[in-house]
């Protein structure tokens, strides 16, 4: 299993309507073949500048690679992520056992 996480902060000039469009487009990523679990998370700690996070789980590296190459994911990165996100950190985890 691979857990792909990305924590981020949206650009303030995006506004409410832009933010809504961003998260609606992101939710569609859950439909990509190989995504076993998709979660949108909201930051509650004042210790981080990141306000939101996505967590996605894949059965294996092949599923994760297919997700990264999927046209829906590529379009999301181009049309929403690149223009909407001010700052981000991406981390990928596998079970420690």
Buried (B, 14 or more C-beta within 10 A) or exposed (E): EBBBBBBBBBBEEBEEEBBEBBBEBBEEBBEBEBBEEBEEEEBEEEEEEBBBBBBBBBEEEEBBEBBBEBEBBEEBEEEBBEEBBBEBEEEEEEEEE
